[in-house]
Amino acid sequence: MDTETIKLALKTVKFPGFSRDIISFGLVREVETTDGNVLVGVEITTGDPSVPEKIAADIKQVVGALNGVKDVKVRMEISQPKQQPGAPGAAGEGKLQASTTMQKVKYAIAVASGKGGVGKSTVTVNLACALQKILEERGKAGVGIMDCDIYGPSVPLMLGAAGRPEIENDLILPVENFGVKTMSMGFLVDDDTPVVWRGPMIMKTIQQFAQNVNWGELEILVVDLPPGTGDAQLSLVQTIPLDGAVIVTTPQPAAYNVARRGARMFEKVNVPLLGVVENMSYLETPDGERQALFGEGGGTMTAKSLETPLLGQVPIDIAIREGCDNGIPIVISDPESAATEVFTLVAQQILDALSKK
């Protein structure tokens, strides 16, 4: 029995809650075999005692089933997630402080909407690219995206970021493209694997994204939130000290009425609103006429109701959709487009607002 055969078997042991195996996660640190006796050394960072128990049991099962193996021992080294004690913060009493992995992140903002289907992730990706271009010109640190849409992560596709994150010094390294660092559930599960989780697992995953990902030095971290005001949103504001939130809506009442209600959550946890972005605002015809396919005034009404600025109105442009489908956001593929101009204007206003904090 050789170690390579054992490692091949260990690739069938999944990290609980993920479709990725413990070998590709870099958790297996040693494999020794002597006269049919196998020792597997594993290092893991978790606060959940059931995780190492499950991994150890699975290791013993798959390795013990190999021909020639008499006995399997698992040496498990467990570290607790690094986290500073809770302390009063901007989001209220008991707010958790960011871990050491977030200490070099200067600003963190959320992009949110109460309703799905308004293009929030599209706005997030193009906004992040616009921020990156501006900051690069200024010689400042870069931008990251934390994709907290656990059930439907689309940021990797839209940003053209692919592959599995590597692990270095027990920290996950975000995947980078166009200078933007990204972490998403889309990197950790297979394309066809559904994420069927309840609230506690979602909250733990978001905490892992904040505490166990090496974001490095960032000027701004853009957090893409799923629709609604549920577990993901509440977990985020309890884990990361947000410097502001951007609300995305479309012009019609079905969207902006829900967006206003969703935005109220940030008020309740003392996260300032940076402004509203109205997406799919109008379609410009070849002769220059603007057609309001989804109505008019939703962004303005939302901003007025929330007493926050309307940051910009993004037009309907097939190039925006094509760019996201092809993994090249329009801010990158067509820097002279009207949509890019709007995203750049929104990015500039956000940076101006954050600099005044």
C-alpha positions as CSV (number, residue, x, y, z in Angstrom):
1,M,0.0,0.0,0.0
2,D,1.5,3.3,-1.1
3,T,0.7,6.9,0.0
4,E,-0.5,7.9,-3.5
5,T,-3.2,5.3,-3.4
6,I,-4.3,6.5,0.0
7,K,-4.3,10.2,-1.2
8,L,-6.4,9.1,-4.1
9,A,-8.9,7.6,-1.8
10,L,-8.9,10.7,0.4
11,K,-10.1,12.7,-2.6
12,T,-13.5,11.1,-2.0
13,V,-13.7,12.6,1.5
14,K,-15.7,15.9,1.2
15,F,-15.5,18.8,3.6
16,P,-18.9,18.8,5.4
17,G,-21.3,21.1,3.5
18,F,-19.1,21.4,0.4
19,S,-18.6,19.3,-2.7
20,R,-14.9,19.9,-2.5
21,D,-12.5,17.3,-1.0
22,I,-10.1,17.6,1.9
23,I,-7.1,17.0,-0.5
24,S,-7.9,19.9,-2.8
25,F,-8.6,22.1,0.3
26,G,-5.0,21.4,1.4
27,L,-6.1,20.0,4.8
28,V,-4.2,16.7,4.6
29,R,-0.7,17.4,5.9
30,E,0.8,13.8,6.2
31,V,0.1,10.3,5.1
32,E,2.3,7.5,6.6
33,T,1.9,3.7,6.0
34,T,3.8,0.9,7.8
35,D,2.9,-2.8,7.4
36,G,-0.7,-2.0,6.7
37,N,-1.1,0.6,9.4
38,V,-2.0,4.0,8.1
39,L,-1.7,7.4,9.8
40,V,-3.4,10.4,8.2
41,G,-2.6,13.9,9.6
42,V,-5.2,16.6,9.1
43,E,-5.1,20.3,10.0
44,I,-8.4,22.1,10.1
45,T,-9.7,25.5,11.2
46,T,-13.3,25.4,12.5
47,G,-15.4,26.2,15.5
48,D,-17.9,23.4,14.8
49,P,-16.9,20.2,16.7
50,S,-19.0,18.0,14.4
51,V,-16.8,18.9,11.4
52,P,-13.5,17.2,12.5
53,E,-15.5,14.2,13.8
54,K,-17.2,13.7,10.5
55,I,-14.0,14.1,8.5
56,A,-12.1,11.6,10.8
57,A,-14.9,9.0,10.4
58,D,-15.0,9.4,6.7
59,I,-11.2,9.0,6.4
60,K,-11.3,5.8,8.5
61,Q,-14.1,4.5,6.3
62,V,-12.5,5.1,2.9
63,V,-8.9,4.3,3.8
64,G,-9.9,1.3,5.8
65,A,-11.7,-0.2,2.8
66,L,-8.5,-0.3,0.8
67,N,-6.8,-3.7,0.2
68,G,-3.9,-4.3,2.5
69,V,-5.0,-1.7,5.2
70,K,-5.2,-3.2,8.7
71,D,-5.7,-0.1,10.8
72,V,-6.3,3.6,10.2
73,K,-5.4,6.4,12.7
74,V,-6.3,10.0,12.2
75,R,-4.1,12.8,13.8
76,M,-6.4,15.8,13.8
77,E,-5.0,19.3,14.7
78,I,-7.9,21.8,15.1
79,S,-7.6,25.5,15.3
80,Q,-10.3,27.9,16.2
81,P,-11.2,30.7,13.7
82,K,-9.3,33.8,14.5
83,Q,-11.7,36.4,15.7
84,Q,-11.5,39.4,18.0
85,P,-13.9,39.5,20.9
86,G,-17.3,41.2,20.4
87,A,-17.5,44.8,21.2
88,P,-19.9,47.7,20.7
89,G,-19.6,48.9,17.1
90,A,-21.3,50.9,14.4
91,A,-24.0,48.2,13.9
92,G,-25.0,48.1,17.6
93,E,-24.1,46.3,20.8
94,G,-22.4,42.9,20.4
95,K,-21.3,43.5,16.8
96,L,-18.4,41.2,16.0
97,Q,-15.2,42.9,14.9
98,A,-13.5,41.9,11.7
99,S,-10.9,39.2,12.0
100,T,-7.2,39.7,11.3
101,T,-7.7,38.8,7.7
102,M,-9.8,41.9,7.3
103,Q,-7.5,44.4,9.0
104,K,-6.0,45.6,5.7
105,V,-9.5,46.2,4.2
106,K,-10.0,50.0,4.5
107,Y,-13.7,50.1,3.5
108,A,-16.5,47.5,3.2
109,I,-19.8,48.3,1.5
110,A,-22.8,46.1,0.7
111,V,-24.8,46.1,-2.6
112,A,-28.3,45.0,-1.8
113,S,-31.8,44.9,-3.1
114,G,-35.1,43.7,-1.6
115,K,-36.1,42.0,-4.8
116,G,-34.4,39.5,-7.0
117,G,-34.0,40.0,-10.8
118,V,-33.0,43.7,-10.7
119,G,-29.4,43.1,-11.8
120,K,-27.8,43.5,-8.4
121,S,-24.8,41.2,-9.2
122,T,-24.4,42.9,-12.5
123,V,-24.1,46.2,-10.8
124,T,-21.8,44.7,-8.2
125,V,-19.3,43.3,-10.7
126,N,-19.2,46.4,-12.9
127,L,-19.1,48.7,-9.9
128,A,-16.1,46.8,-8.6
129,C,-14.3,47.0,-11.9
130,A,-15.0,50.7,-12.1
131,L,-13.7,51.2,-8.6
132,Q,-10.6,49.1,-9.4
133,K,-9.8,51.3,-12.5
134,I,-10.1,54.5,-10.5
135,L,-8.0,53.3,-7.6
136,E,-5.4,51.9,-9.9
137,E,-5.0,55.3,-11.6
138,R,-4.6,56.8,-8.1
139,G,-2.0,54.2,-7.1
140,K,-4.1,52.9,-4.3
141,A,-4.8,49.3,-3.1
142,G,-7.4,47.3,-5.0
143,V,-10.9,46.0,-4.8
144,G,-12.5,42.7,-3.7
145,I,-15.9,41.1,-4.1
146,M,-17.4,38.9,-1.4
147,D,-20.3,37.0,-3.1
148,C,-22.7,36.2,-0.3
149,D,-25.4,34.9,-2.6
150,I,-25.0,31.3,-1.3
151,Y,-27.8,29.7,-3.2
152,G,-27.2,31.4,-6.6
153,P,-23.6,32.7,-6.8
154,S,-23.2,34.4,-10.2
155,V,-20.2,36.7,-9.6
156,P,-17.6,34.2,-10.8
157,L,-19.3,33.8,-14.2
158,M,-19.8,37.6,-14.5
159,L,-16.2,38.4,-13.6
160,G,-14.7,35.6,-15.6
161,A,-13.1,34.2,-12.5
162,A,-12.6,30.4,-12.5
163,G,-10.8,27.6,-10.8
164,R,-10.5,26.5,-7.2
165,P,-9.1,28.9,-4.5
166,E,-5.8,27.8,-3.1
167,I,-5.0,27.6,0.6
168,E,-1.9,29.2,2.1
169,N,-1.1,29.3,5.8
170,D,-4.6,27.9,6.6
171,L,-6.2,30.8,4.8
172,I,-8.2,30.7,1.5
173,L,-6.7,32.9,-1.2
174,P,-9.4,34.7,-3.3
175,V,-9.5,34.2,-7.0
176,E,-8.5,37.3,-9.0
177,N,-9.4,38.7,-12.4
178,F,-9.2,42.2,-13.9
179,G,-7.4,43.1,-10.6
180,V,-10.5,42.3,-8.5
181,K,-10.2,39.6,-5.8
182,T,-13.2,37.5,-5.4
183,M,-14.6,34.9,-3.0
184,S,-17.8,33.0,-3.8
185,M,-19.6,29.8,-3.0
186,G,-19.4,29.3,-6.8
187,F,-15.7,28.4,-6.4
188,L,-16.4,25.8,-3.7
189,V,-19.1,23.7,-5.1
190,D,-19.5,21.9,-8.4
191,D,-21.7,23.6,-11.1
192,D,-24.5,21.0,-10.8
193,T,-24.4,20.8,-7.0
194,P,-27.4,22.5,-5.3
195,V,-26.7,24.3,-2.0
196,V,-29.5,23.1,0.3
197,W,-28.7,24.8,3.6
198,R,-30.6,26.4,6.4
199,G,-29.8,29.7,8.1
200,P,-27.0,28.5,10.5
201,M,-24.9,27.1,7.6
202,I,-25.3,30.3,5.6
203,M,-24.2,32.4,8.6
204,K,-21.1,30.2,9.2
205,T,-20.1,30.4,5.5
206,I,-20.3,34.2,5.5
207,Q,-18.2,34.3,8.7
208,Q,-15.7,32.0,7.0
209,F,-15.5,34.4,4.0
210,A,-14.7,37.2,6.4
211,Q,-12.4,35.4,8.9
212,N,-10.7,32.7,6.8
213,V,-10.0,34.4,3.5
214,N,-6.8,36.2,3.0
215,W,-8.1,39.4,1.4
216,G,-4.8,41.2,1.7
217,E,-4.6,44.9,1.3
218,L,-7.8,46.3,-0.2
219,E,-9.1,49.9,-0.5
220,I,-12.7,48.6,-0.7
221,L,-14.5,45.3,-0.3
222,V,-17.8,45.1,-2.2
223,V,-20.2,42.6,-0.7
224,D,-22.9,41.2,-3.0
225,L,-25.9,40.3,-0.9
226,P,-28.8,38.0,-1.9
227,P,-32.3,39.5,-2.1
228,G,-34.3,40.0,1.0
229,T,-33.5,40.7,4.6
230,G,-32.7,37.2,5.9
231,D,-29.9,35.2,7.4
232,A,-27.2,36.3,5.0
233,Q,-27.9,40.0,5.5
234,L,-28.1,39.8,9.3
235,S,-25.0,37.6,9.5
236,L,-23.0,40.1,7.4
237,V,-23.8,43.1,9.4
238,Q,-22.9,41.2,12.6
239,T,-19.6,40.0,11.1
240,I,-18.2,42.9,9.1
241,P,-18.2,46.6,10.1
242,L,-19.9,47.9,7.0
243,D,-19.1,51.5,6.0
244,G,-22.2,51.8,3.9
245,A,-24.8,50.2,1.6
246,V,-25.8,50.7,-2.0
247,I,-29.4,49.9,-2.9
248,V,-30.2,48.6,-6.4
249,T,-33.7,48.9,-7.9
250,T,-35.4,49.0,-11.3
251,P,-37.9,51.7,-12.2
252,Q,-41.2,49.8,-11.7
253,P,-43.2,49.8,-8.5
254,A,-42.8,46.0,-8.0
255,A,-39.1,46.6,-7.5
256,Y,-38.7,49.9,-5.8
257,N,-41.4,49.3,-3.2
258,V,-39.5,46.2,-2.1
259,A,-36.2,47.9,-2.3
260,R,-37.3,50.6,0.1
261,R,-38.3,47.9,2.6
262,G,-35.1,46.1,2.2
263,A,-33.1,49.3,2.8
264,R,-34.8,49.9,6.1
265,M,-32.9,46.9,7.5
266,F,-29.6,48.8,7.2
267,E,-31.1,51.8,9.0
268,K,-32.1,49.5,11.9
269,V,-28.5,48.2,12.3
270,N,-26.9,51.7,11.8
271,V,-25.3,51.1,8.4
272,P,-25.4,54.3,6.4
273,L,-27.0,54.3,2.9
274,L,-24.6,55.6,0.3
275,G,-27.2,55.9,-2.4
276,V,-29.5,54.2,-4.9
277,V,-28.6,52.8,-8.3
278,E,-31.5,52.5,-10.8
279,N,-30.8,49.6,-13.2
280,M,-32.4,49.0,-16.6
281,S,-33.6,52.6,-16.5
282,Y,-34.2,53.1,-20.3
283,L,-33.5,51.7,-23.7
284,E,-31.9,54.1,-26.2
285,T,-32.9,53.5,-29.8
286,P,-30.6,54.1,-32.7
287,D,-32.2,57.5,-33.3
288,G,-31.4,58.6,-29.8
289,E,-34.9,58.2,-28.3
290,R,-35.1,56.8,-24.8
291,Q,-37.8,54.3,-24.1
292,A,-38.8,53.6,-20.5
293,L,-39.6,49.9,-20.8
294,F,-40.0,49.4,-17.1
295,G,-41.5,52.7,-16.3
296,E,-39.9,55.8,-14.8
297,G,-39.0,57.4,-11.5
298,G,-38.4,54.3,-9.4
299,G,-34.9,55.2,-8.5
300,T,-35.7,58.8,-7.8
301,M,-38.6,57.8,-5.6
302,T,-36.6,55.3,-3.7
303,A,-33.7,57.7,-3.1
304,K,-36.1,60.4,-1.9
305,S,-38.0,58.1,0.4
306,L,-34.7,56.9,2.0
307,E,-33.2,60.4,2.0
308,T,-30.1,59.3,0.1
309,P,-28.7,60.3,-3.3
310,L,-29.6,58.7,-6.6
311,L,-26.1,57.7,-7.7
312,G,-26.9,56.8,-11.3
313,Q,-29.3,55.3,-13.9
314,V,-27.9,52.4,-15.8
315,P,-29.4,52.0,-19.3
316,I,-30.6,48.7,-20.9
317,D,-27.8,47.6,-23.1
318,I,-27.4,44.1,-24.6
319,A,-23.6,44.6,-24.2
320,I,-24.0,44.5,-20.4
321,R,-25.7,41.1,-20.5
322,E,-23.3,39.8,-23.1
323,G,-20.3,41.0,-21.0
324,C,-21.6,39.3,-17.9
325,D,-22.3,36.0,-19.7
326,N,-18.8,36.1,-21.3
327,G,-17.0,37.0,-18.1
328,I,-15.9,40.4,-19.3
329,P,-17.9,43.2,-17.6
330,I,-18.8,46.1,-19.9
331,V,-16.7,48.5,-17.8
332,I,-13.7,46.4,-19.1
333,S,-14.9,45.4,-22.6
334,D,-16.3,48.8,-23.6
335,P,-14.9,51.7,-21.5
336,E,-16.5,54.3,-23.7
337,S,-20.1,53.0,-23.4
338,A,-22.9,55.0,-21.8
339,A,-23.2,52.2,-19.2
340,T,-19.5,52.4,-18.3
341,E,-19.9,56.1,-17.8
342,V,-22.7,55.6,-15.3
343,F,-20.8,52.9,-13.4
344,T,-17.7,55.1,-13.2
345,L,-19.8,58.0,-12.0
346,V,-21.4,55.8,-9.3
347,A,-18.0,54.5,-8.3
348,Q,-16.6,58.0,-8.0
349,Q,-19.5,59.2,-5.8
350,I,-19.1,56.2,-3.5
351,L,-15.3,56.9,-3.1
352,D,-16.1,60.5,-2.4
353,A,-18.6,59.6,0.3
354,L,-16.3,57.1,1.9
355,S,-13.5,59.6,2.0
356,K,-15.6,61.9,4.1
357,K,-16.3,59.3,6.8
